Amino acid sequence: MPSVLMTGANRGLGFGLMKLYAAEGWRVFACCRDPAKAKELNVVAAASGGKVTVHPLDVEQHASVDALAKALVGQPIDVLLNVAGYYGPKIVTEPGGLQAFGESDYVDWARIYKVNVMGPMKVCESFVENVAASVQKKIINISSIVGSIGTIGHGYGGNMYGYRATKAALNAITRGMAEDLKARGITVIAMHPGWVRTEMGGPSADIDAQTSVTGMKKVIDGLKPADIDAFHAYDGSTLPW
Ligand SMILES: NC(=O)c1ccc[n+]([C@@H]2O[C@H](COP(=O)([O-])OP(=O)(O)OC[C@H]3O[C@@H](n4cnc5c(N)ncnc54)[C@H](OP(=O)(O)O)[C@@H]3O)[C@@H](O)[C@H]2O)c1
């Protein structure tokens, strides 16, 4: 039975991905900051016959990542999914949520960086041996189209400086890791989930979570080692870096 570990499994896209893998009978290590509050996730875990287990993991608290990595030593992880992310205190469509030029809050910015860049990096470094010991050997970092420099000025504008910078950084470290880990047979990619109606995406977003996670899982299922050169989107297309 293949196995998957995802961060941010309590809500949004992480929860949607968790349900897809659970429905296929995968061994799912579902991580979230506060398992006691993850009601819907706990319901899925309780009905899974032990295939879905819930683990505390806060990507800002590296000791919590280390603790889980220690508990899972020797456990193969076929797919490592860095889903947890933080946009900032206000969603993009809220007044003041655009993170416009001239309005940068550098305290928020530092926190966004910690969650979106250092968090996935730490998770990758902590669980790489688990991935290397698996059959599929895939690491997926959920990024965003706003991290794509190549789309700016080509249908996409500026703004979102704090969040944008972190996703561009995530793309850069993802591409670097892909090179460093390919000799071990590990495939590392960044993926844009679409603009999705979650708490982060808000109610005006383009697509629902089911469309996004179903598309992302299809891309992940079909992933080949040669795919590391591309920045992938949920619908099977690729984006400029
Ligand atoms: N929705 C979109 O339109 C969209 C577009 C592009 C990219 N993305 C990316 O897709 C991913 C999932 O987004 P989403 O829409 O599902 O967002 P969401 O609904 O806001 O969920 C965010 C998830 O990240 C978790 N999280 C936040 N900080 C964390 C931390 N320090 N440690 C561990 N978990 C933490 C949250 O846990 P708590 O419940 O504990 O806060 C929650 O599970 C993110 O990386 C996001 O940047 C989303």
The ligand as an ORCA input file, in Angstrom:
! r2SCAN-3c Opt
* xyz 0 1
  N      -6.635     28.717     -2.373
  C      -5.980     29.247     -3.401
  O      -6.569     29.937     -4.253
  C      -4.506     29.000     -3.575
  C      -3.894     29.504     -4.737
  C      -2.546     29.272     -4.921
  C      -1.832     28.559     -3.989
  N      -2.436     28.090     -2.851
  C      -1.623     27.336     -1.906
  O      -2.248     26.094     -1.631
  C      -1.925     25.657     -0.299
  C      -3.198     25.331      0.461
  O      -3.980     26.522      0.504
  P      -5.512     26.512      0.969
  O      -6.244     27.284     -0.037
  O      -5.945     25.145      1.330
  O      -5.382     27.420      2.282
  P      -6.236     27.432      3.640
  O      -7.617     26.978      3.392
  O      -6.002     28.789      4.204
  O      -5.475     26.342      4.528
  C      -4.174     26.590      4.931
  C      -3.639     25.361      5.639
  O      -2.289     25.596      6.017
  C      -2.183     25.332      7.409
  N      -1.110     26.086      8.041
  C      -0.943     27.419      8.093
  N       0.149     27.722      8.811
  C       0.673     26.541      9.222
  C       1.791     26.175      9.984
  N       2.611     27.089     10.518
  N       2.057     24.858     10.191
  C       1.234     23.914      9.682
  N       0.136     24.198      8.971
  C      -0.128     25.497      8.732
  C      -3.546     25.685      7.983
  O      -3.676     25.131      9.270
  P      -4.572     25.869     10.431
  O      -5.968     25.432     10.211
  O      -3.974     25.366     11.686
  O      -4.390     27.350     10.245
  C      -4.420     25.038      6.925
  O      -4.475     23.663      7.102
  C      -1.106     26.788      0.322
  O       0.272     26.493      0.234
  C      -1.453     27.991     -0.546
  O      -0.442     28.968     -0.536
  C      -3.761     28.297     -2.636
*
